[in-house]
Amino acid sequence: MGGYPSIRAALSRETIVDALGYIWLHEYEAPLGQGSRWTVFAPNGEKLGAIGTPVPLTVFQIGVDYVLGKRLDELNVEHLEMYPLDRAGTTRPPADEACAVGG
């Protein structure tokens, strides 16, 4: 008899595997002008926590120590941005922006 697995996959707008094999699930887009939330899993599937981007960002790549993506400004002009990534649990955005990080 078949049956259903006891663990169900999370629905995500976007899924990215980073340079170290960690899985990033994009949970939702925040209200206009605010960042978005990602849940991060270790390569073995263990949930590590959540992290937020300081601005709405279309993420292209997540490296060992950076997040690379595209942001649209109020005139819909595209800006390529790279944010430092501190895997101890925080990110350091450019000096003029605040970063929301949660667990």
mmCIF file of the C-alpha atoms, coordinates in Angstrom:
data_MODEL
# 
_entry.id   MODEL 
# 
loop_
_atom_site.group_PDB 
_atom_site.id 
_atom_site.type_symbol 
_atom_site.label_atom_id 
_atom_site.label_alt_id 
_atom_site.label_comp_id 
_atom_site.label_asym_id 
_atom_site.label_entity_id 
_atom_site.label_seq_id 
_atom_site.pdbx_PDB_ins_code 
_atom_site.Cartn_x 
_atom_site.Cartn_y 
_atom_site.Cartn_z 
_atom_site.occupancy 
_atom_site.B_iso_or_equiv 
_atom_site.pdbx_formal_charge 
_atom_site.auth_seq_id 
_atom_site.auth_comp_id 
_atom_site.auth_asym_id 
_atom_site.auth_atom_id 
_atom_site.pdbx_PDB_model_num 
ATOM 1   C CA . MET A 1 1   ? 0.000  0.000  0.000   1.00 0.00 ? 1   MET A CA 1 
ATOM 2   C CA . GLY A 1 2   ? 1.410  3.365  -1.134  1.00 0.00 ? 2   GLY A CA 1 
ATOM 3   C CA . GLY A 1 3   ? 0.580  6.255  1.116   1.00 0.00 ? 3   GLY A CA 1 
ATOM 4   C CA . TYR A 1 4   ? 1.748  9.802  1.298   1.00 0.00 ? 4   TYR A CA 1 
ATOM 5   C CA . PRO A 1 5   ? 5.089  10.983 2.633   1.00 0.00 ? 5   PRO A CA 1 
ATOM 6   C CA . SER A 1 6   ? 5.057  12.485 6.114   1.00 0.00 ? 6   SER A CA 1 
ATOM 7   C CA . ILE A 1 7   ? 7.032  15.467 4.827   1.00 0.00 ? 7   ILE A CA 1 
ATOM 8   C CA . ARG A 1 8   ? 5.553  17.749 2.205   1.00 0.00 ? 8   ARG A CA 1 
ATOM 9   C CA . ALA A 1 9   ? 7.486  20.094 -0.047  1.00 0.00 ? 9   ALA A CA 1 
ATOM 10  C CA . ALA A 1 10  ? 7.132  23.799 0.621   1.00 0.00 ? 10  ALA A CA 1 
ATOM 11  C CA . LEU A 1 11  ? 5.669  25.897 -2.143  1.00 0.00 ? 11  LEU A CA 1 
ATOM 12  C CA . SER A 1 12  ? 8.013  28.599 -3.280  1.00 0.00 ? 12  SER A CA 1 
ATOM 13  C CA . ARG A 1 13  ? 8.080  31.290 -5.929  1.00 0.00 ? 13  ARG A CA 1 
ATOM 14  C CA . GLU A 1 14  ? 11.724 30.534 -6.543  1.00 0.00 ? 14  GLU A CA 1 
ATOM 15  C CA . THR A 1 15  ? 14.301 27.964 -5.443  1.00 0.00 ? 15  THR A CA 1 
ATOM 16  C CA . ILE A 1 16  ? 18.060 28.474 -5.692  1.00 0.00 ? 16  ILE A CA 1 
ATOM 17  C CA . VAL A 1 17  ? 20.899 26.144 -4.724  1.00 0.00 ? 17  VAL A CA 1 
ATOM 18  C CA . ASP A 1 18  ? 23.888 28.240 -3.680  1.00 0.00 ? 18  ASP A CA 1 
ATOM 19  C CA . ALA A 1 19  ? 27.633 27.689 -4.179  1.00 0.00 ? 19  ALA A CA 1 
ATOM 20  C CA . LEU A 1 20  ? 27.839 25.473 -1.061  1.00 0.00 ? 20  LEU A CA 1 
ATOM 21  C CA . GLY A 1 21  ? 24.768 23.370 -1.853  1.00 0.00 ? 21  GLY A CA 1 
ATOM 22  C CA . TYR A 1 22  ? 22.380 25.185 0.495   1.00 0.00 ? 22  TYR A CA 1 
ATOM 23  C CA . ILE A 1 23  ? 18.786 25.438 -0.721  1.00 0.00 ? 23  ILE A CA 1 
ATOM 24  C CA . TRP A 1 24  ? 17.096 28.857 -0.664  1.00 0.00 ? 24  TRP A CA 1 
ATOM 25  C CA . LEU A 1 25  ? 13.296 29.013 -0.990  1.00 0.00 ? 25  LEU A CA 1 
ATOM 26  C CA . HIS A 1 26  ? 11.812 32.407 -1.833  1.00 0.00 ? 26  HIS A CA 1 
ATOM 27  C CA . GLU A 1 27  ? 8.722  32.602 0.352   1.00 0.00 ? 27  GLU A CA 1 
ATOM 28  C CA . TYR A 1 28  ? 6.993  35.765 -0.743  1.00 0.00 ? 28  TYR A CA 1 
ATOM 29  C CA . GLU A 1 29  ? 7.406  39.286 -2.038  1.00 0.00 ? 29  GLU A CA 1 
ATOM 30  C CA . ALA A 1 30  ? 6.871  41.938 0.604   1.00 0.00 ? 30  ALA A CA 1 
ATOM 31  C CA . PRO A 1 31  ? 4.810  45.079 0.026   1.00 0.00 ? 31  PRO A CA 1 
ATOM 32  C CA . LEU A 1 32  ? 6.181  47.554 -2.509  1.00 0.00 ? 32  LEU A CA 1 
ATOM 33  C CA . GLY A 1 33  ? 9.524  48.995 -1.471  1.00 0.00 ? 33  GLY A CA 1 
ATOM 34  C CA . GLN A 1 34  ? 10.280 46.308 1.108   1.00 0.00 ? 34  GLN A CA 1 
ATOM 35  C CA . GLY A 1 35  ? 12.457 43.234 0.799   1.00 0.00 ? 35  GLY A CA 1 
ATOM 36  C CA . SER A 1 36  ? 11.512 39.620 0.480   1.00 0.00 ? 36  SER A CA 1 
ATOM 37  C CA . ARG A 1 37  ? 11.935 36.577 2.708   1.00 0.00 ? 37  ARG A CA 1 
ATOM 38  C CA . TRP A 1 38  ? 13.926 33.404 2.009   1.00 0.00 ? 38  TRP A CA 1 
ATOM 39  C CA . THR A 1 39  ? 14.075 30.168 4.012   1.00 0.00 ? 39  THR A CA 1 
ATOM 40  C CA . VAL A 1 40  ? 17.443 28.416 3.915   1.00 0.00 ? 40  VAL A CA 1 
ATOM 41  C CA . PHE A 1 41  ? 18.036 24.661 4.194   1.00 0.00 ? 41  PHE A CA 1 
ATOM 42  C CA . ALA A 1 42  ? 21.324 22.787 4.597   1.00 0.00 ? 42  ALA A CA 1 
ATOM 43  C CA . PRO A 1 43  ? 22.296 20.314 1.861   1.00 0.00 ? 43  PRO A CA 1 
ATOM 44  C CA . ASN A 1 44  ? 20.970 17.506 4.107   1.00 0.00 ? 44  ASN A CA 1 
ATOM 45  C CA . GLY A 1 45  ? 17.513 19.179 4.212   1.00 0.00 ? 45  GLY A CA 1 
ATOM 46  C CA . GLU A 1 46  ? 17.761 20.636 7.732   1.00 0.00 ? 46  GLU A CA 1 
ATOM 47  C CA . LYS A 1 47  ? 15.991 23.995 8.020   1.00 0.00 ? 47  LYS A CA 1 
ATOM 48  C CA . LEU A 1 48  ? 18.520 26.600 9.120   1.00 0.00 ? 48  LEU A CA 1 
ATOM 49  C CA . GLY A 1 49  ? 16.352 29.706 9.308   1.00 0.00 ? 49  GLY A CA 1 
ATOM 50  C CA . ALA A 1 50  ? 15.135 32.682 7.336   1.00 0.00 ? 50  ALA A CA 1 
ATOM 51  C CA . ILE A 1 51  ? 16.783 35.747 5.859   1.00 0.00 ? 51  ILE A CA 1 
ATOM 52  C CA . GLY A 1 52  ? 15.332 38.856 4.289   1.00 0.00 ? 52  GLY A CA 1 
ATOM 53  C CA . THR A 1 53  ? 16.668 41.018 1.491   1.00 0.00 ? 53  THR A CA 1 
ATOM 54  C CA . PRO A 1 54  ? 16.765 44.752 2.209   1.00 0.00 ? 54  PRO A CA 1 
ATOM 55  C CA . VAL A 1 55  ? 15.011 45.586 -1.078  1.00 0.00 ? 55  VAL A CA 1 
ATOM 56  C CA . PRO A 1 56  ? 12.866 43.626 -3.541  1.00 0.00 ? 56  PRO A CA 1 
ATOM 57  C CA . LEU A 1 57  ? 15.536 41.696 -5.406  1.00 0.00 ? 57  LEU A CA 1 
ATOM 58  C CA . THR A 1 58  ? 15.428 39.204 -8.264  1.00 0.00 ? 58  THR A CA 1 
ATOM 59  C CA . VAL A 1 59  ? 18.246 36.920 -7.119  1.00 0.00 ? 59  VAL A CA 1 
ATOM 60  C CA . PHE A 1 60  ? 20.494 35.502 -9.834  1.00 0.00 ? 60  PHE A CA 1 
ATOM 61  C CA . GLN A 1 61  ? 23.232 33.866 -7.804  1.00 0.00 ? 61  GLN A CA 1 
ATOM 62  C CA . ILE A 1 62  ? 24.175 33.126 -4.197  1.00 0.00 ? 62  ILE A CA 1 
ATOM 63  C CA . GLY A 1 63  ? 27.878 32.627 -3.660  1.00 0.00 ? 63  GLY A CA 1 
ATOM 64  C CA . VAL A 1 64  ? 29.922 31.677 -0.648  1.00 0.00 ? 64  VAL A CA 1 
ATOM 65  C CA . ASP A 1 65  ? 29.890 35.252 0.658   1.00 0.00 ? 65  ASP A CA 1 
ATOM 66  C CA . TYR A 1 66  ? 27.518 37.246 -1.565  1.00 0.00 ? 66  TYR A CA 1 
ATOM 67  C CA . VAL A 1 67  ? 24.006 37.514 -3.015  1.00 0.00 ? 67  VAL A CA 1 
ATOM 68  C CA . LEU A 1 68  ? 23.776 38.883 -6.582  1.00 0.00 ? 68  LEU A CA 1 
ATOM 69  C CA . GLY A 1 69  ? 20.530 40.182 -8.008  1.00 0.00 ? 69  GLY A CA 1 
ATOM 70  C CA . LYS A 1 70  ? 18.554 42.805 -9.895  1.00 0.00 ? 70  LYS A CA 1 
ATOM 71  C CA . ARG A 1 71  ? 16.501 45.577 -8.342  1.00 0.00 ? 71  ARG A CA 1 
ATOM 72  C CA . LEU A 1 72  ? 14.035 47.882 -10.084 1.00 0.00 ? 72  LEU A CA 1 
ATOM 73  C CA . ASP A 1 73  ? 13.889 51.502 -8.976  1.00 0.00 ? 73  ASP A CA 1 
ATOM 74  C CA . GLU A 1 74  ? 10.794 53.724 -8.925  1.00 0.00 ? 74  GLU A CA 1 
ATOM 75  C CA . LEU A 1 75  ? 11.238 54.440 -12.669 1.00 0.00 ? 75  LEU A CA 1 
ATOM 76  C CA . ASN A 1 76  ? 11.583 50.711 -13.491 1.00 0.00 ? 76  ASN A CA 1 
ATOM 77  C CA . VAL A 1 77  ? 15.302 51.116 -14.215 1.00 0.00 ? 77  VAL A CA 1 
ATOM 78  C CA . GLU A 1 78  ? 17.216 47.900 -13.513 1.00 0.00 ? 78  GLU A CA 1 
ATOM 79  C CA . HIS A 1 79  ? 20.157 47.943 -11.096 1.00 0.00 ? 79  HIS A CA 1 
ATOM 80  C CA . LEU A 1 80  ? 22.539 45.012 -10.627 1.00 0.00 ? 80  LEU A CA 1 
ATOM 81  C CA . GLU A 1 81  ? 23.397 44.736 -6.930  1.00 0.00 ? 81  GLU A CA 1 
ATOM 82  C CA . MET A 1 82  ? 25.656 42.517 -4.877  1.00 0.00 ? 82  MET A CA 1 
ATOM 83  C CA . TYR A 1 83  ? 25.203 42.157 -1.114  1.00 0.00 ? 83  TYR A CA 1 
ATOM 84  C CA . PRO A 1 84  ? 27.799 40.611 1.200   1.00 0.00 ? 84  PRO A CA 1 
ATOM 85  C CA . LEU A 1 85  ? 26.568 37.430 2.892   1.00 0.00 ? 85  LEU A CA 1 
ATOM 86  C CA . ASP A 1 86  ? 27.704 36.510 6.395   1.00 0.00 ? 86  ASP A CA 1 
ATOM 87  C CA . ARG A 1 87  ? 26.774 32.875 6.877   1.00 0.00 ? 87  ARG A CA 1 
ATOM 88  C CA . ALA A 1 88  ? 26.890 33.301 10.650  1.00 0.00 ? 88  ALA A CA 1 
ATOM 89  C CA . GLY A 1 89  ? 23.382 34.753 10.318  1.00 0.00 ? 89  GLY A CA 1 
ATOM 90  C CA . THR A 1 90  ? 23.641 38.316 9.058   1.00 0.00 ? 90  THR A CA 1 
ATOM 91  C CA . THR A 1 91  ? 24.170 40.208 5.819   1.00 0.00 ? 91  THR A CA 1 
ATOM 92  C CA . ARG A 1 92  ? 25.915 43.521 5.456   1.00 0.00 ? 92  ARG A CA 1 
ATOM 93  C CA . PRO A 1 93  ? 24.075 45.696 2.921   1.00 0.00 ? 93  PRO A CA 1 
ATOM 94  C CA . PRO A 1 94  ? 25.518 48.851 1.385   1.00 0.00 ? 94  PRO A CA 1 
ATOM 95  C CA . ALA A 1 95  ? 25.952 51.587 3.973   1.00 0.00 ? 95  ALA A CA 1 
ATOM 96  C CA . ASP A 1 96  ? 22.787 53.437 2.921   1.00 0.00 ? 96  ASP A CA 1 
ATOM 97  C CA . GLU A 1 97  ? 20.454 50.448 3.277   1.00 0.00 ? 97  GLU A CA 1 
ATOM 98  C CA . ALA A 1 98  ? 19.202 48.383 6.195   1.00 0.00 ? 98  ALA A CA 1 
ATOM 99  C CA . CYS A 1 99  ? 18.948 44.598 6.042   1.00 0.00 ? 99  CYS A CA 1 
ATOM 100 C CA . ALA A 1 100 ? 16.237 42.561 7.759   1.00 0.00 ? 100 ALA A CA 1 
ATOM 101 C CA . VAL A 1 101 ? 17.540 39.227 8.966   1.00 0.00 ? 101 VAL A CA 1 
ATOM 102 C CA . GLY A 1 102 ? 15.488 36.831 11.054  1.00 0.00 ? 102 GLY A CA 1 
ATOM 103 C CA . GLY A 1 103 ? 15.612 33.281 12.301  1.00 0.00 ? 103 GLY A CA 1 
# 
